[in-house]
């Protein structure tokens, strides 16, 4: 009986000692969180997309408070998030440059064709491991929906073998761009209207063999642009948006219609 009592007392004493030690260490090594953090974190949408350049919304909130990061880096949160953060911290409001994802490919089932019958995992990343993908254009969209699977707002769907983005539903998080193994999805400021829907850098004759709407580097857009905002580099039309006036002349003269106009009112983003 005494042995049982001694064991109970011993365990109790050891437990008390451990509790005291843990209590002391918890105070000595406690990480004190800035009281502003919860308020700043509440202003962010919680998409954890990394578009701001930090590891999720928590990382961005810490960067704002501890490192003085800009308050306008949250594209999904838009001006609302930036304004709320500015109010919490008592700093000047910084405007957010709203962005929309864009697929740099127009090769749907009518414009291009597959070079093989793929019967594997329904994933662009998996298909790319098989001779560079299923399509005749190795630079184009494979249409298996990896981008649609990661879109938090269901702004992407695959129609006629091509990923299509609803610009009014897109929040500009960039998860689709990070996921696309072809790297043909890019984020562009919403205000930019003319966009080049091709990513094939080969010469025009080679492009025509695999896609009827691919850029053939004819330079008509370059010659006709009244603002001199378009140049053809590496066999692809490239638009300088700082110079572009959005007149749409490039889209009008493009013989293959790979330049499109997307007019997305910023107020709807």
N, C-alpha and C positions, 0 to 999 in steps of 0.2 A: 504493500500500500504506500509506504514511504517513497518507494522508487517512482511510483506513478505521480505522486505529488511533486517530487523533485523535478520530474520530466516536464510537468505542466508549468511549474514556476520558471524553469530554465527557458522554455520556449516563449513564455510571456515576457520575461526579461529581455531576451534576445530581440523579440518583436518590438518592444519599446525602444531599445537602443537603436535598432534599424530605422524606426520611425523618426526618432530625433535626428539621426544622421541625414536621412533623406530630406527632412524639413530644413535643416541648415544648408544643405547643398542646393536645394531648390531656390533658396533666397540668394545664395552666393553666385549661382550661375544662371539666374533667371534672365531671360531675354525680354527686355522691356519694349513693348510695342508702342509706337507713336500713337497717341490718342486720335490723331487725324486720319489714321489708316482706314478704320471702318467706314468713315464718312466718304472718303475718296473712293474706296472700293465699291461702295453702294452706287456711286455715279456711273460705274462701268457696266456694260451689258452682260458680262459673264460668258462671252463667246469663247474666250481662251484660244483665239485663233492665231495669236502671235503677229498680227499685222502691224502692231505698234513697234515690233522689234524686240519685245521682251517675252519672258516665259509666262504667258498667260496674263490674266487681269490682275492677279495678286502681284506678280513681278512688276507690272507697269505701275501699279499703285505705289509700291515701295520705291520705284525709281523716281516717281514724281515727288514724293515726300523727302527721300533721302539724297537724291542726286540732282534734283531740280530739272527733271525731264520735262519736255514740253507737254502742255495739257491737251494739245490737238492731234495726238497721234492715234487715237482710237477711231478708225474709220467706221466700224459698225455702229458705234455710239453717236457719231456725227457731232454736229454743233451743240446738240443738247447735252451730251456728256461733257464736252469741253467747257461749256458755260457753267454747268453744275460744279465741276471741279474748281473752276476759277472762283466761284462764289464761296466754296468751302475754304479755299486757301487764301482768299482775299487778294487775288492777283488779276492782271488784265486778261480779258477773254482773247483766245486765239482761235481763229477760224479754221475749221477742218476742211481739207481738200477732199471732197467726196470722190470715191473711186468705184468703178464698176468692172467686173470681170468680162473679158472679151476673148472669144475663141478665134485664133488666127488661122482659120481653115474654113473653106466653103465647100469642101468636097463631100457632098452627100451622095446618096446612091445613084443619082442621075448624072453627077459631074465626074465621078470616079468609080473604080471597081475594085473588088478584092482580088488578090493574086493567089489566094488559097482558100480552101474550106476549113476554117478553124473549128475544131471540136474539143476545145480545152476549157479551162477555168474561165468564167465570164469576167475577165479582168484585163484591162489595158496593159497593166504591168506584166501580167503573165504572158499575154499574147506577144508583147514586144520581145520576149526571149526567143520566140520562134521566127527566125529570119527577119527580125526587125519589125514585126507586126503583120497584120493581115492585109492591109491595103496596098495597092499598087504604088501609091505615094508613101514612101517611108517616113515622110515628115508630117503627114496629116493625121487627123483625128481617127482613132480606131473604133470609136463608137460603142465601147463596152461599158461605159458609165462609171468609171472610178471617180470622176469628178462629181457626178450626181449623187453618189453614195455618201460623200463627205459634206455636201452642202447642207448647212444647218437650217436654211430657210426654203429648201426644196425649189431653188431658183433655176435648177438645171434639169433638163430632160434630154433624152436621146431620141431624135426623130430622123428617119431615113438614113441611119448610120452616122449621124453627126450630132455632137453635143451642142445644145442650144441653150443660151442663157436668157432668162427673162430679166432685163436690166432694171425693171422697176421693183423686182423682188430681191435682187442681189444687194447684199449689205457691204460688199467689198472686203470681206474678211481674208480672202486670198487662199483659203484652204484648197480650193479646186486647183489653183495654179501650182501649189506645192505638191499636189497629188499626181497631176498629169505627167506620165512618163515621157510624153513627147515634148513637153515644155512649150506647148502652143497656146496656153491660156495665160493671159497677162492682165494686170490691173492698169486701167487707164482712168485719169480724172473724168468724172461724169460729164463735164462740160465739153470734152473733146468729141466732135461730131464725126469727121471722116476717119475711117479705120480700114487698115489693109487686112483683108481676110485671106492671108496666105503666109506660109512659113518655109516654103520650098526654095532653097538658095541655088538650085541648079539653073542651067541656061534654059531660055524659053522653049527651045525645041524639045528638050528632055521633059520639061514640065508638061507640055501639051500631050505627051505620050501617056501620062498618068492621070491628068486632071484637066478638064475643060475650062475650069474657072481659076486656075492658078496664075500667079503673076508671071508674065513673059518678059518683063523688063524692057518693054517697048519704049518707055520714057515719054509716052504721050501725056501722062499726068504731070511729069516734071516740066514739060514744055508749056503746058496749058495753065499751070498754076499762076494766077496773077500776083500772088504774094511771094512766090519763090520758096514755098514752104516744103516742097517735095523734091527729094533726090532719089535716084536709083543706085543703091549700093549693094554689092554682092548679089546682084540679080533680083533684088527685092525693092519695092517702093517703100520709102521711109518718110514719115511725116514729122516735121519740126513743129510741134504744137504751140511753141512760143511765138511762131511766126504765122501759123495757119489762122485764117479768118473764118473758116467754116463755111465758105461759099458753096462748096459742093461741086465745083467744076471738075475736079479730079475724078469723082464718081461718074460724072456724065460722059467723060471722054474715054474712060477705061474700057477697052474692047472686050475684055473677058469678065468684067464686072466683079473684080476681086476687091474693089474699093467700095465700101458701103457707107451710108450716112445713118448714124444712130443719134437721134435728137431726144435726150432724156432730160426733162425738166428737173433741175436740182432740187426743187421743192418737194418732189415726190420721193427723194431718196432718204 
